[in-house]
């Protein structure tokens, strides 16, 4: 850009015309012309190498990638999804380096992070000990059933519209999960999975009642 400014000045164009032609401000044209007049071609060199240590170092990008792949709640924030501002504050706390959100956007692009919608999940209310105990009892029951009998896992579920989940920053190739406790308009499903063949059969109904279960048995 600085070379183009000088070339157009040599051609006789005025600073206003050059600024319009190159989509820059007139002050930039005057500053470049002054530097060239005082220092010659050396005045056209990029001076950003004197800005100090590069903030987006490999260590910073590695830490950013680790933070993006985690949840804000793992870093003592209440919200479940990342914003650029929240990422900048978290990285400042971890690395002692503060960057502007526009610089953070460059860093996110460098680690191939994307902004997408997390996958909602539901947490299990049982402890690991209770869950493992129940699973062992079920497996023992399945093994004791004769081969000519059928064993299935059966359950009904309410399908409802969860609260809208905002977009979140994620690592390359990653899809996060967010717990969603809300309820809204419902649909009802009943399903049974064969414990041996894992074949799944399901039916849909307008109400979760005995008629839905009878349809599943049929």
N, C-alpha and C positions, 0 to 999 in steps of 0.2 A: 504494500500500500504506500509506504514512504517513497519507494522508487517511482511509483506511478505519479505521485504528487510532483516530484522533481521533474520528471519527463514532461508533464503537462505544463509546468511553469516555463520550462525551456521552450516549449512550443508557443508560448505567448498567451496561454489562457489565464484569465484572472482567477484569484482565489475563490470568488463566489461561484464561478462556472465549474471549477475543479471540485468544489465541495458538492455541488449538485450532481456532477458526473459520477463521482465515486461514492456518493451517499455518506458523506462524513461532514463534520462541522468545519466552518471556516477557520476556527481557532487551531484545529489540527493542521490545516494547510500552513498557517503562519508559523506554528511551532516547528514543523518539519523543515520549512524553508530556513528558519533561524538556525537550527541545528546543522543543516547542510552548509550554510554560509560560514559558520564558526568552525566546524570540525571536518568538513568535507564528507567523503563517503563514510567515514567512521561514525559520523553523526546519524547515519541511517540504520545502524545496527540495533538489534533488540537488546534492551537493557534489563530485561526481566530476570536474567541470570543473577543479578545482584539483589534479588528480593529476599534472599535468605534461604533457609532450609525448606525444601518442598514439603507442603503439608500432606499431600496425598501420596505418602510413602507406601512401600509394600506392607509395612507393619500396620499402617492405618487402614489400608484396604482389606487386609486379612481380618482385623478386628471388626470392621464394618460388616464384612460378610458373615462373621459369627453372630453379630448382634441382629442383623436382618433375619437370620434363620431362627432366632429365638423369639419369644413373646415379650412385649413391653412389661407384662406383669412379672417377668423374671428379673426385671431391673427396677422393681418398686414403683412402677406406674400402674394406674388403675385401668386404663383403656386397653383393649385386647389387640389393637392393630397399630402399626407404625405410621407416623407422618414424618416428613422430612425434618420438620422442626424438632420433633421428639428424638429422632435419630441423632441430630446434631448435638442436642443437649446430652444424650446418653454417651456419645463418643467423646464429648468434652470431659465428662466425668471419668471415663475409662482411660483416655489417652492424654488428657490435659491440653488437647488441641481443639480450638474452636474454629469452625469453618462456616461460611455463609451457605444458605440453602441452595443457591445456584451452584456453588462448588460441590456441595454434597450430591447434587444431581449428576454432575460429571463423574463423581466417585461411584455412584450407583450404576451408571452406565458401564464403567470400567469393570465392575465385578459381575456384569450381565444380570443385574437384579431387575425384576419386573414388578409392576404394580397390578395385582389381581385380587380376586375375591376369594377369601379363605373358605374352606369346607367346614360346615357346621357339624359338630359331634355332640354326643350326650355322654356324660360321665357315669360310671357305674357306682351305685350307692353302697355296694358291699366292699368290705375290706378284702385284701388279698388272701388272708387266712380263711375267711368264710367262703370266698369264692372257690378256692382250691379244694376245700372240704366238700362242697356241693358237687363239684365236677368229678371228684373221685367216687362219690356215691352214685352218680349217674352212670359213669363208666362201668362200675361193678354191676349195676342193674342191667345194662345193655348186654354184657357178657353172659349174664345168667338166663337171658330170654332165649327160648328155642328158636331155631332158624326159620321155622314156618310161621313165626309171629312177626308182626311189624312194630317197630319202635320209631316214634317220631318226636321231634321237638316242635311244640305248637305254641303260638302266641298271637294275640291281637294287638293292633297298634293304631293309634290316632295319628293321622297325617295332618299337620296344621301349618299355617303360614307363620314362619318365624319372623322376628324383627329383622329389618334389613341390615345386612352386614356390610360395613363400608369396605372400600378397597384397602389393601395392605401391601407393603413392600415385602417381597419374598426373594430368597436366594434362587440362583439359576437352577431350573429343574425341580423346584420345590413348590408344594401346595400346603399351606398351613391349615390348621383346624381351630375353630372357635366354638366354645360352648354357647348354646342358644337356648335359654330356658323358657322363652315366650310361647304363647298359644294364640290361635286365631281361628279362622274358618277351618273346619275339620273334615277329613275323609277317614274311612275306616277300612282296615285290611285285616284279614286273618290268614296265617300261613302255617304250613307244617313241612318240616324237613326230615327226610328219612335218615335215621341215625347211622345206618350202614352204607347206603348208596349216596347220601347227601342230596338226593332229588328234592326239589322244592316245589310245593303246590300252594297256590294262594288264591283267595277270592276277595272281592270288594263288595261292600254293602253301605247302605245309607245310615245304618245304626249299628252300634256294637252290642248285639244281643244274642240270644240263643239261636235265632234264625241264621245269623252269620256263621256260627260254629257248625250248625247242621249242614249248611251249604258246603263248608270246608270238608266235613266227613263224607259227604256224597261225592 
